[in-house]
Amino acid sequence: MSETMCYADNFSRSFGEQQECLQFLREREENASWRSIPTKEVRFEAIDESSTSGKVLCDWYRLMGKEGILQDTMANTKLLLRAEDALYPVRSCALSTILSRARISGHALSKVSKPVLAQILNHCVSVASGNALLRLSDEKVSAMHGGDESEYAVLEIPAMFQAVTDQLEADFGNCQFISGHYEHAMMTAIWSFPNNQELVEAYEETAKKHSVSAGQFVPALRFSTSDVGISGANLYPMLMEEKSGRSITLGSALCLEHSNQASVADFKKQLSLLYPKYGDAIARLGKLMETGIDYPYNTMLRVMKRVGVTKRLAYRAAELWQAQNGERPCTAYDLYLGICEAEFLLQCDGASASRVAQMEENISRALKVRWEDYDYAGEVKW
């Protein structure tokens, strides 16, 4: 999709160069702002292009050369948000925080007509207390957070991206930017550090000690964050296979939530904790290499169920592993590599960055599981 259509709800862009990615993030920030307003003063309207007011609105956007913004909104949420004297189209990724701020939820809300949904929202926000913090980006509302001091904390993405690059250079030396990806709901970036001999050798020695093939894995990092309430600022340590780009998740992320007046300075403190996590995680992989498994297919399914991999994806990953390795006994490490394939399968299915990030978090929990408790014969009950 053209960069001139950044306003579109399903806009996304990928990057192969670090500076290009950072410059794009800075441009998005320049085209964005935050606005605080008493929640009870917010009002929602459904777009009705057949009504007099709807026609006037369409004519205005057309006159301003911005008809694409309104057309995209009509194709998605069909909602407008009025904040005092301003009227903003509502982006799809804003709905979750809007419902949260209105303190309502339920599957039925997605089934009612847009005029009815607007009425429901207006009834709820009219009795709400406190302020709403609106995230306005590329001329749409992307989020409606709690706007009081103790609630949502703004963490600017370009500043955090720059902090990551600075810290990686300081801790790991010559880093390689692998890729970046931006969509309105989330942005992610991946770096590898193949020249950090200390970590590479630590992993290779652990594998050699347990007579396991180390492969061509190098230390890497995934950074993901969102300013629409999907996640905090997350740092995922991992190992990456240089040729295929497939990865092994190394434990849970270092995460800074958008709360409690969090700041970029707090994020930098999290970054300073990153390097030791690699050593701890490699030691944990060593324990998996020591753990023998007699019933690999069953064990793999039970562990995936335990950590939150969906049933369909779990069976796909387990059947792929079984097709490649058979039913012979193996180690928990072998199965963990197989579980990590679930993330790759999800990416092949075209899943959003937020879904992939959540799956990565789920998979990381398997490092702390007592695999022996799931290693037994018998039917797997989901």
Helices and strands as residue ranges (DSSP letters): G 3-5, E 12-15, H 18-30, E 32-38, G 39-41, E 42-46, H 52-63, H 67-74, E 79-83, E 86-89, G 92-94, H 95-102, G 107-110, H 114-125, E 131-137, E 140-146, H 157-172, E 176-183, E 186-192, H 197-209, E 217-225, E 233-241, E 247-249, E 254-256, H 264-272, H 274-290, E 292-293, H 296-307, H 311-325, E 330-331, H 332-348, H 353-364, G 365-368, G 371-374
